[in-house]
């Protein structure tokens, strides 16, 4: 079913309309998106260009592996930024 929707979603986005796509399979969403946001526990853990996640699998993987953690997604150097509460 998802594979049939991808061309439709792409066509809508290319027409200039904004599309909010909530998808559990990151590869599908990142293939269509210009920007990406990763939420966990109601908080945004990453917000930026979709290409940043496509081109950096470690960053994408960290978003899933940190589920339930207060740690934020690592910077490009691989070191998690300090949370303001620590």
N, CA, C and O of each residue as an XYZ file, in Angstrom:
344
protein
N       0.814     -1.202      0.000
C       0.000      0.000      0.000
C       0.854      1.262      0.000
O       0.585      2.199     -0.751
N       1.883      1.284      0.842
C       2.733      2.467      0.930
C       3.391      2.760     -0.409
O       3.479      3.920     -0.811
N       3.852      1.735     -1.101
C       4.533      1.953     -2.374
C       3.626      2.618     -3.408
O       4.111      3.330     -4.287
N       2.311      2.393     -3.311
C       1.374      3.037     -4.249
C       1.160      4.500     -3.882
O       0.812      5.307     -4.744
N       1.362      4.850     -2.623
C       1.148      6.233     -2.191
C       2.346      7.140     -2.457
O       2.185      8.354     -2.582
N       3.527      6.574     -2.542
C       4.732      7.384     -2.695
C       4.660      8.316     -3.907
O       4.936      9.506     -3.751
N       4.307      7.844     -5.100
C       4.229      8.767     -6.250
C       3.169      9.856     -6.058
O       3.348     10.987     -6.511
N       2.085      9.518     -5.399
C       1.019     10.503     -5.163
C       1.516     11.594     -4.213
O       1.323     12.783     -4.466
N       2.153     11.180     -3.129
C       2.688     12.149     -2.162
C       3.748     13.024     -2.822
O       3.779     14.236     -2.609
N       4.608     12.415     -3.617
C       5.652     13.169     -4.323
C       5.036     14.192     -5.273
O       5.509     15.326     -5.343
N       3.998     13.813     -6.000
C       3.342     14.731     -6.938
C       2.697     15.901     -6.210
O       2.772     17.039     -6.671
N       2.070     15.628     -5.085
C       1.443     16.704     -4.294
C       2.521     17.673     -3.814
O       2.359     18.888     -3.927
N       3.613     17.145     -3.282
C       4.704     17.995     -2.792
C       5.309     18.813     -3.926
O       5.590     19.999     -3.749
N       5.514     18.197     -5.089
C       6.096     18.902     -6.233
C       5.181     20.000     -6.755
O       5.645     20.939     -7.402
N       3.887     19.889     -6.479
C       2.953     20.921     -6.927
C       3.072     22.190     -6.086
O       2.489     23.222     -6.419
N       3.830     22.105     -4.994
C       4.015     23.278     -4.146
C       3.227     23.223     -2.852
O       3.396     24.084     -1.989
N       2.376     22.236     -2.706
C       1.600     22.099     -1.474
C       2.489     21.533     -0.372
O       3.353     20.694     -0.629
N       2.273     21.992      0.838
C       2.998     21.437      1.978
C       2.423     20.070      2.330
O       1.211     19.862      2.272
N       3.290     19.156      2.690
C       2.855     17.806      3.046
C       3.463     17.455      4.399
O       4.674     17.568      4.588
N       2.639     17.038      5.320
C       3.119     16.521      6.599
C       2.977     15.012      6.533
O       1.869     14.478      6.489
N       4.109     14.338      6.525
C       4.125     12.886      6.408
C       4.670     12.311      7.702
O       5.802     12.598      8.090
N       3.878     11.513      8.356
C       4.302     10.831      9.572
C       4.449      9.369      9.199
O       3.473      8.686      8.888
N       5.682      8.905      9.235
C       5.983      7.568      8.715
C       6.979      6.881      9.630
O       7.984      7.473     10.024
N       6.700      5.635      9.965
C       7.614      4.892     10.826
C       8.829      4.350     10.082
O       9.840      4.030     10.706
N       8.745      4.244      8.775
C       9.878      3.771      7.983
C      10.642      4.980      7.462
O      10.239      5.608      6.483
N      11.734      5.295      8.115
C      12.479      6.518      7.813
C      12.947      6.586      6.366
O      12.962      7.670      5.782
N      13.328      5.465      5.776
C      13.832      5.504      4.402
C      12.769      6.013      3.440
O      13.084      6.732      2.491
N      11.524      5.649      3.673
C      10.434      6.129      2.814
C      10.263      7.634      2.983
O      10.237      8.377      2.002
N      10.148      8.075      4.222
C       9.927      9.493      4.498
C      11.104     10.344      4.028
O      10.905     11.394      3.417
N      12.322      9.900      4.307
C      13.498     10.686      3.929
C      13.700     10.736      2.424
O      14.332     11.662      1.916
N      13.172      9.752      1.704
C      13.248      9.773      0.252
C      12.339     10.820     -0.370
O      12.546     11.234     -1.510
N      11.337     11.245      0.379
C      10.374     12.230     -0.126
C      10.578     13.629      0.450
O      10.167     14.621     -0.151
N      11.208     13.701      1.606
C      11.231     14.944      2.379
C      12.386     15.864      2.036
O      13.451     15.424      1.602
N      12.154     17.142      2.241
C      13.225     18.139      2.215
C      13.728     18.364      3.637
O      14.930     18.494      3.871
N      12.790     18.407      4.580
C      13.119     18.603      5.991
C      12.615     17.410      6.779
O      11.675     16.729      6.367
N      13.247     17.164      7.912
C      12.854     16.038      8.757
C      12.874     16.456     10.219
O      13.686     17.279     10.641
N      11.973     15.878     10.965
C      11.901     16.089     12.410
C      11.734     14.718     13.039
O      10.909     13.920     12.593
N      12.509     14.445     14.068
C      12.368     13.191     14.794
C      11.846     13.547     16.178
O      12.444     14.336     16.909
N      10.716     12.944     16.511
C      10.123     13.163     17.830
C      10.192     11.886     18.634
O      10.063     10.784     18.102
N      10.396     12.055     19.924
C      10.396     10.934     20.847
C       9.850     11.458     22.160
O      10.335     12.456     22.692
N       8.859     10.793     22.669
C       8.275     11.218     23.938
C       7.669     12.603     23.875
O       7.646     13.318     24.877
N       7.176     12.992     22.703
C       6.543     14.305     22.565
C       7.523     15.458     22.411
O       7.113     16.618     22.387
N       8.811     15.154     22.307
C       9.825     16.196     22.152
C      10.564     16.010     20.837
O      10.822     14.885     20.411
N      10.899     17.116     20.203
C      11.672     17.049     18.968
C      13.119     16.782     19.339
O      13.741     17.555     20.068
N      13.649     15.671     18.825
C      15.038     15.277     19.092
C      15.959     15.659     17.946
O      17.171     15.766     18.135
N      15.404     15.866     16.764
C      16.175     16.315     15.605
C      15.259     17.141     14.730
O      14.091     16.800     14.546
N      15.784     18.224     14.191
C      15.062     19.035     13.230
C      16.086     19.593     12.254
O      17.015     20.297     12.649
N      15.912     19.276     10.986
C      16.870     19.758     10.000
C      16.563     19.216      8.622
O      15.461     18.733      8.364
N      17.530     19.297      7.752
C      17.354     18.810      6.391
C      17.292     17.285      6.387
O      18.041     16.617      7.100
N      16.404     16.757      5.588
C      16.291     15.297      5.465
C      17.613     14.705      4.976
O      17.983     13.595      5.357
N      18.312     15.448      4.139
C      19.603     14.958      3.625
C      20.613     14.742      4.745
O      21.488     13.885      4.621
N      20.512     15.505      5.841
C      21.420     15.297      6.973
C      21.248     13.898      7.559
O      22.221     13.279      7.989
N      20.024     13.406      7.576
C      19.775     12.065      8.095
C      20.075     11.003      7.045
O      20.624      9.949      7.366
N      19.718     11.273      5.792
C      20.004     10.310      4.722
C      21.507     10.078      4.595
O      21.957      8.947      4.410
N      22.284     11.169      4.697
C      23.726     11.091      4.490
C      24.492     10.688      5.744
O      25.702     10.471      5.681
N      23.810     10.585      6.880
C      24.474     10.244      8.133
C      23.672      9.161      8.844
O      22.932      9.457      9.782
N      23.807      7.916      8.411
C      23.025      6.829      9.010
C      23.233      6.691     10.510
O      22.325      6.251     11.215
N      24.404      7.055     11.013
C      24.648      6.957     12.460
C      23.719      7.894     13.221
O      23.211      7.543     14.286
N      23.499      9.075     12.677
C      22.597     10.029     13.333
C      21.162      9.499     13.304
O      20.441      9.594     14.297
N      20.760      8.952     12.188
C      19.412      8.391     12.086
C      19.253      7.213     13.043
O      18.256      7.119     13.760
N      20.220      6.333     13.053
C      20.170      5.168     13.926
C      20.114      5.597     15.393
O      19.413      4.975     16.192
N      20.845      6.652     15.751
C      20.867      7.103     17.139
C      19.487      7.571     17.588
O      19.152      7.467     18.768
N      18.689      8.081     16.663
C      17.346      8.526     17.024
C      16.490      7.364     17.490
O      15.647      7.522     18.373
N      16.703      6.206     16.902
C      15.929      5.025     17.288
C      16.518      4.350     18.514
O      15.778      3.829     19.349
N      17.842      4.350     18.633
C      18.488      3.678     19.753
C      18.352      4.451     21.058
O      18.505      3.874     22.135
N      18.067      5.739     20.978
C      17.958      6.552     22.185
C      16.544      6.578     22.738
O      16.259      7.358     23.647
N      15.662      5.761     22.222
C      14.271      5.734     22.677
C      14.235      5.630     24.194
O      14.829      4.727     24.783
N      13.522      6.577     24.821
C      13.381      6.575     26.268
C      14.529      7.244     26.992
O      14.496      7.366     28.217
N      15.540      7.679     26.267
C      16.691      8.327     26.883
C      16.502      9.831     26.891
O      15.807     10.372     26.031
N      17.103     10.505     27.836
C      17.072     11.964     27.854
C      18.196     12.538     27.002
O      18.276     13.751     26.807
N      19.065     11.665     26.496
C      20.181     12.088     25.657
C      19.650     12.568     24.315
O      18.724     11.985     23.751
N      20.245     13.627     23.824
C      19.854     14.151     22.519
C      20.663     13.476     21.431
O      21.673     12.831     21.712
N      20.231     13.619     20.203
C      20.932     13.027     19.071
C      22.318     13.651     18.957
O      22.448     14.871     19.047
N      23.355     12.839     18.761
C      24.724     13.359     18.724
C      24.948     14.388     17.629
O      24.294     14.384     16.586
N      25.900     15.270     17.909
C      26.351     16.220     16.895
C      27.175     15.467     15.864
O      27.361     14.255     15.978
N      27.672     16.184     14.851
C      28.460     15.547     13.807
C      29.714     14.862     14.344
O      30.232     13.935     13.721
N      30.209     15.322     15.512
C      31.411     14.709     16.075
C      31.099     13.433     16.841
O      32.008     12.781     17.355
N      29.810     13.068     16.924
C      29.422     11.825     17.580
C      29.227     11.956     19.077
O      28.839     10.991     19.736
N      29.490     13.130     19.624
C      29.337     13.344     21.056
C      27.968     13.963     21.321
O      27.652     15.014     20.763
N      27.135     13.319     22.177
C      25.815     13.889     22.444
C      25.941     15.255     23.105
O      26.766     15.436     24.000
N      25.131     16.219     22.673
C      25.152     17.532     23.332
C      24.596     17.407     24.735
O      23.775     16.532     25.012
N      25.040     18.275     25.614
C      24.521     18.267     26.983
C      23.136     18.854     26.992
O      22.866     19.861     26.337
N      22.262     18.220     27.738
C      20.914     18.732     27.907
C      20.983     19.885     28.899
O      21.861     19.896     29.762
N      20.082     20.853     28.798
C      20.086     22.007     29.694
C      19.774     21.599     31.127
O      20.057     22.357     32.054
N      19.192     20.404     31.329
C      18.850     19.962     32.664
C      19.987     19.214     33.350
O      19.863     18.861     34.523
N      21.128     18.956     32.626
C      22.217     18.209     33.270
C      23.221     19.115     33.894
O      24.199     18.646     34.476
